[in-house]
Amino acid sequence: MIRNFMMVGCGGAVGAMLRYGATLACTAAGSTSELATFIINAAGSLLMGLLIGSCGQSPWLLMLTTGLCGGFTTYSTFSVQSVTLMQQGRWGSAALYVLGTVIVCLLSAAAGLWLGQRLSH
């Protein structure tokens, strides 16, 4: 049990650092923080689907999915950014951001699962 906690913690630390780096890279390139979060959530959804689809019952799966992907993706940030856009009266941007994130992340997860299952056979 302790080993699992340590694996999740290590994966989470790496995922959080990757998220921070990706956000810095996106904003340095002139993108908004919302776009950075959107890209991170879509990439994390794809990665989690790929890992679950291809790794089967690997002992590393907990570290890579709950830890790495959990630390990398940013649902809480997405939620706060969505509410902030609404509070600013930017309803169109908020709707596009929420709907786009949900649809693209669901499609990314499905694509990752499909690809992972193909790669594991």
N, C-alpha and C positions, 0 to 999 in steps of 0.2 A: 504494500500500500504506500509506504513512504517513497519507494522508488517511482511509482506512478506520479506522485505529487512533484517530485523533483524533475521528472521528465516533462511534465506539463509546464512547470515553472521555467525550465530552460527554454523550451519551445516558445513560451509566451514572451520571454525577454527578447529573444531573437526577433519574433514577429513584431513586437512593439518598436524595436530599433529599426526594422525594415520599414514599418509604417512611417516613422518619423523621417527617415531618409527619403522615402518616396514623396512625402509631403513637401519637404524642403526642395527636392529636385523639381517638382511640379510648379511650386510657387516661384522658384528661381527662373524657371522657363517662361514665366508670365501668366501661368494659369491661376485660377481662383482656388481657394481651399476647398470649395464644394466640388470642383472638378477633380481635385486630388483625391478626396474621399470617395467619390464615385468610381474612379479608376481603381483605387485600392480595394473597395468592396467587390467590384466585378472580378478583379484578378484573384482575390482571396476566395471567392465563390467557385471560380474555375479550378483553382488549385485544390480546394477541399474536395470537390467532386472528382477530380483526377486521382487524388490520393485514395479516397474511399473506393473508387472504382477499380484501382489497380493494385492496391496493397493487400487486399483480403484481410486476414487477421494478423497482420504484422505487429509485433510488439512496439514498433516505432510509431504506429498509427496514432496512438493517443497523444504523443508528443507533437506530431506533425499537424494533426487536425485541431484538437482542443487547445494545444499550446501555441504552435506557430500560427495557424490560421486564425485562432481566436485572438491572439495578440496583434495580428496584422490587420484584420478587418475592424471596422469602426462603426458599429451600429449606433452606439451612444452619440458619437460625433455627428453622424448622419441625422439623428433625431433632433439634436440641438440646432444644427444648421438649418434644418427644415423649418423648425419653429421660428428661428430668427428671421428667415426670409419672409415668413407669414407676418411676423410682428412689424417688419419693415414695409408691409403692404405690397411686397413683390409676389403676388399671388400666382402669376404665370410662371415665374421662375421656380417657386415652391412646388407647384403642381408638376412641372416638367422634371424637377429634381427627384421628387418622391416617386412618381410613376416610372421615370427612366431608371432609377436605381433598382426598384423592385423588379421590373421586367428584365432588365439586363442581368441582374444578379441571379435571378431564377434561371434564365437561359444559360448563363455562364456555368452555374452549378450542374445543369442538365448536360451541357457540352462536356464538362469535366468528367462526369460519371460515364458518359458514353465513350469518351476517349480512353479513360482509364480502364474500362472493361475491355475495349479492343486491344489495348497494349498488353494486358495481362494474359491474353490468350495466345 
